[in-house]
Amino acid sequence: MLSVNTLAQGNAQVITVKGRVDGFTAPQLDEALQTALKAKKYNVVVDLGETEFMSSAGMRALLSARLALQDKSGDLRLAAPSDYLLDSLKLVGLDKLFKIYDSRNAAVASF
C-alpha cells in the first residue's frame, strides 16, 4: 500500500511517500509530482523517510519530474531515504543526479 501526501513547507512543495513504490503504485507518485508542476511549484522535496521500497518505476517518476522541474529553473530534492533505499539509489547512479538530505527540514532549507 502507498500513501502520497503533499504540503507546502517554506519555499518548497513537500511530497511525503509512505509505503512501497512499485510498478502498480508509481502512478500515484507521478501524479503528485505532475500536480506540483501544474501548480507551478518548482521547488519540490520528496520525503522518503517512510518509503519501504522503490522500484525502477518510482525512480523513473522522480527522474522525469526532476528534468521537468529543471526546465522551469526548479529542482527536486530527496529527503531522509533509509539506508536500503539510499543503496538502491546509489546502485543506479541516482545519488549523483539528486541532492539527497538527511531530513525534510534540511532539504527544504536548501532552496
N, C-alpha and C positions, 0 to 999 in steps of 0.2 A: 504494500500500500504506500502511496505517496501523497504528501501534503505540501503544497506550494503556497506560500503567503507573501504578500508584497506590502511594504510600508515605506513611507518617506522617513529618512533619518538624516538630519543635517543637509548636506549638499548632494545626497545620493538617494537613489531608489534601492531599497534592500529587498532582495528576494530570498526568503528562507525556505530551504529544501529539507524536508524530513522524510526519511524512509529510503526506498530503493528506486533509483532511476534506471530503468531498463528500456528495452525496445517498446514495451507496452505503455510505460508511463512517461517516457521522454517528451511526448507531445504536450503534457501539462507544463513542463519546464519551458519548453519552446514557446508556448502560448504566453506565459508570464513575461518572458523576455521580449517577445514581439509587442505585447501590450505596453511595456515600458517605452519601447521605441516609438510606437504610435502616439504616446502621450508626451513625446519629446523629452523624456527623462534619459539623458545621455550619460550620466554617471551612475553606473549600476554596480552593486555589490551582491554577489551570490554567497549567502551564508550556508556553508556546508557542514556546520557543526553537528547536525543531526542526520547527515546523509550517510546511510549504511553502505551503499553500493552505487556505482555509476558505470553503466556500460558505455560502449562507444557511441551509442545513440545520444546519450546525455552529453557526452563530450563534444559531439558534433553540434548540438544545440548551443552549447557555451561558445564554441569557436565561431559559429555563424553569427551569433549575436555580437561577439566581440568585434568582428570585422565590420558589421553594420554600424556599431556604435563609433568605431574609429573613423568611419566615413563621415560621421557627424561631429567630429572632434571630441568625442567622448571616450569612455573606456569601460571595460568590465573587469572587476577585480574579484578575487576569490578570498573567502574568509573561513578560517577555522576548520580546514579539512582534517579528518582523522589521519593517523599515520598510514593506515591501509589505503585510504583514498589518495593521499599525497603520493604514496608509492605508485599507485595506478597512473596518476597524472605524470609522474616522472618517467614511467615506463614508455609512455607515448610521446614524451617531449613537451607536454603542455606546460610544465613548470618553467620552461624557457619563454613561453608566449604570454603567460598570465602573471600579473603581480599577485602574489599569494601572501596573506597576512594571518597572523596567529589568532586574531579576534575580529569580530564585526566592527567594533569601535575603531580599531586601528585602520581597517580598510576604508571606512567612511572618512576618517580624518585625513587619509592620504589624498583626497580630492581637493 
